[in-house]
Amino acid sequence: MFPFETIITIDRNLKLPVYRQIAVNIIQAVRNGVLKPGTPLLSTREMASLLNVHRKTVIAAYDELNAQDWITIIPRKQVHISEKIPLLNPQKWEKEKQIPPYQNSLNIPFVEVGPITTPQPTDSFHWFIDDGRPDIRLSPISSLLKTYRLLAARKSVSKKTAQDNTQGTIRLRIELANYLSETRGINISEENLLITHGAQMSIYLGACLLAAQKTSVIVGKPNYPMANKVFNQLNAPLVEVAMDSDGLDVDRIERLCQKTKISVVYVIPHHHYPTTVTLSVERRIKLLELSKRYNFVIIEDDYDYDYHYSSSPYLPLASAQHYGNIIYIGSFSKVLDPAVRIGFMVAPTNFIAQATELRRLIDIGGDMYMQDALAVLIQEREISRHLKKAKKVYHQRRDRLAHLLQQALGSHVSFSIPSGGMAMWIRFHSTIDIQELAETLAKNKLKIGCIDKTENAFRFGFASMEEQELEETVDQIKQAIEQLIQTN
Amino acid sequence: MFPFETIITIDRNLKLPVYRQIAVNIIQAVRNGVLKPGTPLLSTREMASLLNVHRKTVIAAYDELNAQDWITIIPRKQVHISEKIPLLNPQKWEKEKQIPPYQNSLNIPFVEVGPITTPQPTDSFHWFIDDGRPDIRLSPISSLLKTYRLLAARKSVSKKTAQDNTQGTIRLRIELANYLSETRGINISEENLLITHGAQMSIYLGACLLAAQKTSVIVGKPNYPMANKVFNQLNAPLVEVAMDSDGLDVDRIERLCQKTKISVVYVIPHHHYPTTVTLSVERRIKLLELSKRYNFVIIEDDYDYDYHYSSSPYLPLASAQHYGNIIYIGSFSKVLDPAVRIGFMVAPTNFIAQATELRRLIDIGGDMYMQDALAVLIQEREISRHLKKAKKVYHQRRDRLAHLLQQALGSHVSFSIPSGGMAMWIRFHSTIDIQELAETLAKNKLKIGCIDKTENAFRFGFASMEEQELEETVDQIKQAIEQLIQTN
């Protein structure tokens, strides 16, 4: 009998369960050509005794090997290495026993996308100030998934799979067209809609189709960094235009247009990222006029439209009398859960058709059950009810945060209360350096998601925190500031 | 009192429910400036009587208007148009009452991705021969979603959202690294893995990083069309190399390498799309040698590895002694459900890092609950058990289809039985024109998903059909052929 003890080493300190260690060892031995096809294995009892493990462990290992076709189990419990082994000419393999680590040895140039973001391990933080995310404890995600399961369980396979869902399911697009009409005054048909894998994909698709002209793209300064990165990756010349409390400086855009060809203006009209300011009515109207006169496309990234509190929201530019040159972008990730990546793009039909073809190349399309489940939630008003509820809660949290900041940090910070959205933009006076503050907080296991060193500011996402959590967080910041002042 | 009957028209032929018609009409009137902020509405009883609808319908309409903040309901049931209306300077809007349709008026050039695929409406088909998809009636998707709900319901918000999941959740990558080692002999760490939104995204990302060199890319002829489209979109020069029953003609690749710089060879080693042939062992070894000698990258699209029946599967090229220049692509869409879009890419760490950054620009990342739910299913062996079961069923279906084709269409077709996968490649003799056949079948409401006019062939996805469905489908094809022969 084959000396199995020589090929099976069990290390109880490994995370891999013992039964899998046995299975993996046997597979490796077959791969190395040490165990030949047809070799009989010990009975489970014998093997258990040999390896000094419970017999159930060996049964589990054999079950696994059998599931993967490495062994054949014949009725009266004879077990042997399968005759049909997935082997690729084992002789060749024995030449070099050790497979080299699959790392960094690619000696062929590839396009570099940019500096690598090495995420810090989350385990090292106890708490996180996000950049404006919903409180998933309030989200109707459970209802969404219940609907998903119902839809996926319907057994009408064939006709369903025949559908071309790259543009998004027809059901979701019809419901969404109604929803956008009712909530935003955007009157479109389902042909003006492309369902995307989140708002970012809408930005990416829009930029790919528009920015390749190598004419300039105008963005705010500061701007949503992930939009800038997309334009940079496409080699589109970026022109930064200052932001003030009324949003993008539209007069500056006019002067730029007089001098140079502008192809795209990227604008976040509500609760701008990161500054949270809202574009004023006058500037909206002027921007629309400029877009006609100078023939540029407006990418209107309205990711945050659904959340407005004290003041009335403005209708999107896309709902106005425009000239077929607005790409409107929105998302349900801020409504449901950042993990649920359903966004959309509203644009003229010919643009949507091309964006759909590009999207097909990227990932074929989205999850049709998830899309239809969302359609059901929209149709049954569950999304509206959730938003109404969430708005009340977030409104309170915003006001609570403003109060706490004023009380605890009043002398160190300045901020204005945003009319909506999920985050506040906190600027520090020059006595406090935001980078130093973030480092001090990181030592206390609190991580800040979005800081801006130039503006000496950070985004405080209040929506995801309950009032007590807000209090504790502001208190931690206060302590860190006191610590900083003492040290400096 | 305002003459509401003049602004509310109910059309019972519309699909829009009556209560929503009422709500939409009121919203429009507010938007047009006809109904001013503060205007009182009729009580629900009065309005119901005026419009001749049930009072519950009006209550639903008011609830909806209230949910959207268009009206204010004061305790004793006084209802009026909200004072805080989302209006953008209504005077300006009245100039042009009719919002133009949002269509085709974009007069700015954009990059065209390609000819538009106009999908035929599915309603017009009763039945569909797909190009090789799993039978979702067998899929463990319900178990996946149950796990998803459990994971999403855990209320530890903050630390979770702090994670950077663009590369895929750490949990799924660790489980997948184990799974790939056990099932495919690919020994990697989780840093060699990028979780993508389906295999197509892996192709897209790989091609973006590699094909921009403007040196040639080798593909099979025929090839998976969506891969060719990606390379075309990136302006990579495509060189087509013939396929025979052993797969890509590797000698031809060698001769090409001697003449010109090749940067990428895209290969589908198992059950090639569309022809279903498998690359032979000898050619695999030679391809690896060539990749070293001529310094090209192999994109190994092994979308179908999990399904092999009669003959032994070969281990992937990526499991062999290679030179850090293989991008290995796989997917769980064929295991679970085409709607569940989880694929992966295995590559050297520096390549994975850049692919991750590019993926971040495209869509930030995937659904982390879905990924963790899949990790749980892999860990608990549910995926292995499902595959074992599904393989048996699909094996039977493959053999049943081969038998049916031989019996019913033997004199008109030629095909070889694929060693695995989910589809058979059926070539028609020159007496039958595949295009004509497809049109005849379409008249009988049967649609074929993948036909190739040059090869006069189509892919018959057998995995998704039960045996009786296979019989009925083959019978329909037989009848259509008889019809064709009679007419010609």
Interface residues (C-beta under 8 A of the other chain):
Chain A: L16 R20 A23 V24 I27 R31 E64 A67 Q68 K84 I85 P86 L87 L88 N89 K92 W93 K95 E96 I99 P100 Y102 Q103 N104 S105 L106 N107 I108 P109 F110 V111 E112 V113 G114 P115 I116 T117 P119 T122 F125 H126 W127 F128 D130 R133 D135 I136 R137 I141 S142 L145 K146 Y148 R149 A152 A153 K155 V157 S158 K159 K160 T161 A162 Q163 D164 T166 N178 S181 E182 T183 G185 I186 N187 I188 E191 N192 T196 H197 G198 Q200 M201 Y204 C208 L209 L210 A212 Q213 M226 K229 V230 Q233 S263 V281 R284 I285 N295 F296 V297 S311 S312 P313 Y314 L315 A318 S319 A320 Q321 Y323 G324 N325 D337 P338 A339 V340 R341 V346 A347 P348 T349 N350 F351 A353 Q354 A355 T356 E357 L358 R360 L361 I362 D363 I364 G365 G366 D367 M368 Y369 M370 R381 S384 R385 L387 K388 K447 G449 S464 M465 E469
Chain B: L16 R20 A23 V24 I27 R31 E64 A67 Q68 K84 I85 P86 L87 L88 N89 K92 W93 K95 E96 I99 P100 Y102 Q103 N104 S105 L106 N107 I108 P109 F110 V111 E112 V113 G114 P115 I116 T117 P119 T122 F125 H126 W127 F128 D130 R133 D135 I136 R137 I141 S142 L145 K146 Y148 R149 A152 A153 K155 V157 S158 K159 K160 T161 A162 Q163 D164 T166 N178 S181 E182 T183 G185 I186 N187 I188 E191 N192 T196 H197 G198 Q200 M201 Y204 C208 L209 L210 A212 Q213 M226 K229 V230 Q233 S263 V281 R284 I285 N295 F296 V297 H308 S311 S312 P313 Y314 L315 A318 S319 A320 Q321 Y323 G324 N325 D337 P338 A339 V340 R341 V346 A347 P348 T349 N350 F351 A353 Q354 A355 T356 E357 L358 R360 L361 I362 D363 I364 G365 G366 D367 M368 Y369 M370 R381 S384 R385 L387 K388 K447 G449 S464 M465 E469
